Amino acid sequence: MIESIKLRNAFLAAQRKKGQAPSGPVPRLINC
């Protein structure tokens, strides 16, 4: 559970840096 939260934060941080919201497998991973 905690690890998934860390991964979620990492993905959000990467998206903020890129300034884009990639669609496809990425949002699915965040959903999981």
C-alpha distance matrix in Angstrom:
0.0 3.8 5.5 5.2 6.5 8.9 10.0 10.7 12.7 14.5 15.6 16.8 18.6 20.2 21.3 22.8 24.7 26.1 26.8 26.0 23.5 23.5 23.5 22.7 19.7 18.0 17.4 16.3 13.5 12.6 12.9 10.5
3.8 0.0 3.8 5.4 5.1 6.4 8.8 9.9 10.8 12.5 14.5 15.5 16.7 18.6 20.2 21.2 22.8 24.6 25.5 25.3 23.2 23.5 24.1 23.7 20.9 18.6 18.3 17.9 14.7 13.4 14.6 12.8
5.5 3.8 0.0 3.8 5.4 5.1 6.3 8.6 9.9 10.5 12.4 14.3 15.3 16.6 18.5 20.0 21.1 22.7 24.0 23.6 21.7 21.5 22.2 21.6 18.5 16.3 16.7 16.2 12.7 12.1 13.9 11.9
5.2 5.4 3.8 0.0 3.8 5.4 5.0 6.1 8.7 9.8 10.5 12.3 14.2 15.3 16.5 18.4 20.0 21.1 22.1 21.2 18.9 18.7 19.1 18.4 15.5 13.4 13.3 12.7 9.4 8.5 10.1 8.3
6.5 5.1 5.4 3.8 0.0 3.8 5.4 4.9 6.2 8.6 9.9 10.5 12.3 14.3 15.3 16.5 18.4 20.0 20.6 20.3 18.2 18.8 19.5 19.6 17.2 14.4 13.9 14.1 11.2 9.1 10.9 10.2
8.9 6.4 5.1 5.4 3.8 0.0 3.8 5.4 5.1 6.2 8.7 9.9 10.5 12.3 14.3 15.3 16.5 18.4 19.6 19.6 18.1 18.6 20.0 20.2 17.7 14.7 15.0 15.6 12.4 10.7 13.3 12.7
10.0 8.8 6.3 5.0 5.4 3.8 0.0 3.8 5.4 5.0 6.2 8.6 9.8 10.5 12.3 14.2 15.4 16.5 18.0 17.4 15.7 15.6 16.8 16.7 14.1 11.2 12.0 12.5 9.1 8.0 11.2 10.6
10.7 9.9 8.6 6.1 4.9 5.4 3.8 0.0 3.8 5.4 5.2 6.2 8.6 10.0 10.7 12.4 14.4 15.5 16.1 15.5 13.4 13.9 14.9 15.4 13.3 10.1 9.8 11.0 8.3 5.8 8.9 9.4
12.7 10.8 9.9 8.7 6.2 5.1 5.4 3.8 0.0 3.8 5.5 5.1 6.1 8.6 9.8 10.5 12.3 14.2 14.9 15.1 13.9 15.0 16.9 17.9 16.3 12.7 12.6 14.4 11.9 9.2 12.3 13.1
14.5 12.5 10.5 9.8 8.6 6.2 5.0 5.4 3.8 0.0 3.8 5.5 5.1 6.2 8.6 9.9 10.6 12.4 13.9 14.2 13.4 13.9 16.2 17.0 15.2 11.7 12.7 14.5 11.7 10.1 13.7 14.2
15.6 14.5 12.4 10.5 9.9 8.7 6.2 5.2 5.5 3.8 0.0 3.8 5.4 5.1 6.2 8.6 9.9 10.6 11.9 11.3 9.9 10.2 12.3 13.4 11.9 8.2 9.2 11.5 9.3 7.6 11.4 12.5
16.8 15.5 14.3 12.3 10.5 9.9 8.6 6.2 5.1 5.5 3.8 0.0 3.8 5.4 5.1 6.2 8.7 9.9 10.1 10.1 9.0 10.7 13.0 14.8 14.1 10.3 10.1 13.0 11.5 8.9 12.1 14.0
18.6 16.7 15.3 14.2 12.3 10.5 9.8 8.6 6.1 5.1 5.4 3.8 0.0 3.8 5.4 5.1 6.2 8.7 9.6 10.8 11.0 12.7 15.6 17.5 16.8 13.0 13.5 16.4 14.5 12.3 15.7 17.3
20.2 18.6 16.6 15.3 14.3 12.3 10.5 10.0 8.6 6.2 5.1 5.4 3.8 0.0 3.8 5.4 5.1 6.2 8.3 9.0 9.5 10.3 13.6 15.4 14.8 11.2 12.6 15.5 13.8 12.4 16.0 17.5
21.3 20.2 18.5 16.5 15.3 14.3 12.3 10.7 9.8 8.6 6.2 5.1 5.4 3.8 0.0 3.8 5.4 5.1 5.7 5.6 5.9 7.6 11.0 13.5 13.7 10.2 10.8 14.3 13.4 11.7 14.9 17.1
22.8 21.2 20.0 18.4 16.5 15.3 14.2 12.4 10.5 9.9 8.6 6.2 5.1 5.4 3.8 0.0 3.8 5.5 4.8 6.9 8.3 10.9 14.2 17.0 17.4 13.8 13.9 17.5 16.6 14.4 17.4 19.7
24.7 22.8 21.1 20.0 18.4 16.5 15.4 14.4 12.3 10.6 9.9 8.7 6.2 5.1 5.4 3.8 0.0 3.8 5.4 8.1 10.4 12.2 15.9 18.5 18.7 15.2 16.2 19.6 18.4 16.7 20.0 22.0
26.1 24.6 22.7 21.1 20.0 18.4 16.5 15.5 14.2 12.4 10.6 9.9 8.7 6.2 5.1 5.5 3.8 0.0 3.8 5.3 8.2 9.5 13.3 16.0 16.8 13.8 15.0 18.4 17.8 16.6 19.7 21.9
26.8 25.5 24.0 22.1 20.6 19.6 18.0 16.1 14.9 13.9 11.9 10.1 9.6 8.3 5.7 4.8 5.4 3.8 0.0 3.8 7.1 9.6 13.1 16.4 17.7 14.7 15.0 18.7 18.6 16.8 19.5 22.2
26.0 25.3 23.6 21.2 20.3 19.6 17.4 15.5 15.1 14.2 11.3 10.1 10.8 9.0 5.6 6.9 8.1 5.3 3.8 0.0 3.8 6.1 9.4 12.9 14.6 11.9 12.1 15.8 16.3 14.9 17.3 20.1
23.5 23.2 21.7 18.9 18.2 18.1 15.7 13.4 13.9 13.4 9.9 9.0 11.0 9.5 5.9 8.3 10.4 8.2 7.1 3.8 0.0 3.8 6.4 9.9 11.6 9.0 8.6 12.3 13.2 11.7 13.8 16.8
23.5 23.5 21.5 18.7 18.8 18.6 15.6 13.9 15.0 13.9 10.2 10.7 12.7 10.3 7.6 10.9 12.2 9.5 9.6 6.1 3.8 0.0 3.8 6.8 8.7 6.7 7.5 10.7 11.7 11.4 13.5 15.9
23.5 24.1 22.2 19.1 19.5 20.0 16.8 14.9 16.9 16.2 12.3 13.0 15.6 13.6 11.0 14.2 15.9 13.3 13.1 9.4 6.4 3.8 0.0 3.8 6.8 6.4 6.2 8.7 10.8 11.0 12.1 14.6
22.7 23.7 21.6 18.4 19.6 20.2 16.7 15.4 17.9 17.0 13.4 14.8 17.5 15.4 13.5 17.0 18.5 16.0 16.4 12.9 9.9 6.8 3.8 0.0 3.8 5.6 6.3 7.0 9.3 10.8 11.5 13.2
19.7 20.9 18.5 15.5 17.2 17.7 14.1 13.3 16.3 15.2 11.9 14.1 16.8 14.8 13.7 17.4 18.7 16.8 17.7 14.6 11.6 8.7 6.8 3.8 0.0 3.8 5.8 5.1 6.3 8.9 9.9 10.7
18.0 18.6 16.3 13.4 14.4 14.7 11.2 10.1 12.7 11.7 8.2 10.3 13.0 11.2 10.2 13.8 15.2 13.8 14.7 11.9 9.0 6.7 6.4 5.6 3.8 0.0 3.8 5.3 5.2 6.5 8.7 10.1
17.4 18.3 16.7 13.3 13.9 15.0 12.0 9.8 12.6 12.7 9.2 10.1 13.5 12.6 10.8 13.9 16.2 15.0 15.0 12.1 8.6 7.5 6.2 6.3 5.8 3.8 0.0 3.8 5.4 5.0 6.1 8.7
16.3 17.9 16.2 12.7 14.1 15.6 12.5 11.0 14.4 14.5 11.5 13.0 16.4 15.5 14.3 17.5 19.6 18.4 18.7 15.8 12.3 10.7 8.7 7.0 5.1 5.3 3.8 0.0 3.8 5.4 5.0 6.3
13.5 14.7 12.7 9.4 11.2 12.4 9.1 8.3 11.9 11.7 9.3 11.5 14.5 13.8 13.4 16.6 18.4 17.8 18.6 16.3 13.2 11.7 10.8 9.3 6.3 5.2 5.4 3.8 0.0 3.8 5.4 5.1
12.6 13.4 12.1 8.5 9.1 10.7 8.0 5.8 9.2 10.1 7.6 8.9 12.3 12.4 11.7 14.4 16.7 16.6 16.8 14.9 11.7 11.4 11.0 10.8 8.9 6.5 5.0 5.4 3.8 0.0 3.8 5.4
12.9 14.6 13.9 10.1 10.9 13.3 11.2 8.9 12.3 13.7 11.4 12.1 15.7 16.0 14.9 17.4 20.0 19.7 19.5 17.3 13.8 13.5 12.1 11.5 9.9 8.7 6.1 5.0 5.4 3.8 0.0 3.8
10.5 12.8 11.9 8.3 10.2 12.7 10.6 9.4 13.1 14.2 12.5 14.0 17.3 17.5 17.1 19.7 22.0 21.9 22.2 20.1 16.8 15.9 14.6 13.2 10.7 10.1 8.7 6.3 5.1 5.4 3.8 0.0
